[in-house]
């Protein structure tokens, strides 16, 4: 029993939660308002039925009064004609109609009181329905505004989360760029120090050494030529023009 009760409680809790999610308070209020209108319509229909019955009693009483008046005339005419027996019979019938009229009067008073009570109840119910309709529209407008604010807040929350993801992506891109730059600098330093082989250089170490000696010899020759020109006192030495035989501009002017 304990397990079954627990399962029943869990099922009810989940069902209530699902119903809460599916329920729209605005639809519930509209449904309640429609129900109240139906009740008000039933009360008004009851008032109309009671009024119809009252009117029917009034018509019956009117007919009995007419019959009573007619019997009274007949009794008078019979008495004038010397027919007392007929006059007595007519008056007896009139007495019976009078009793019926008293009953109808009582029914009429009851129906009139019931009609008055139902009319007052209908008026009070109408006032309650009007107040409920005003409150219903106010609650619906408030709920709609709150719902819109919630959606806007959720949208802003989604945008903030997306911007946070974008910021993280930018941070990762910057980190990768810095890492790539550091790696490129390290490779340059290793290349300069000779720790890494330059694939564009010659793979023959002898040829590389000869190229290095040739380059050193060219530098020595050039330095020697510069010393020679400086030692000759020439002030018109220009790099790359000493072996061309051209005269400096000042000497040509002299």
Secondary structure, DSSP 8 states (H G I E B T S, - for coil): -HHHHHHHHHHHHHHHHHHHHH--HHHHHHHHHHHHHHHHHHHHHHHHHHHHHHHHHHHHHHHHHHHHHHHHHHHHHHHHTT-HHHHHHHHHHHHHHHHHHHHHHHHHHHHHHHHHHHHHHHHHHHHHHHHHHHHHHHHHHHHHHHHHHHHHHHHHHHHHHHHHHHHHHHHHHHHHHHHHHHHHHHHHHHHHHTSS--TTS-S-HHHHHHHHHHHHHHHHHHHHHHHHHHHTT-S---TTTTTS----HHHHH-
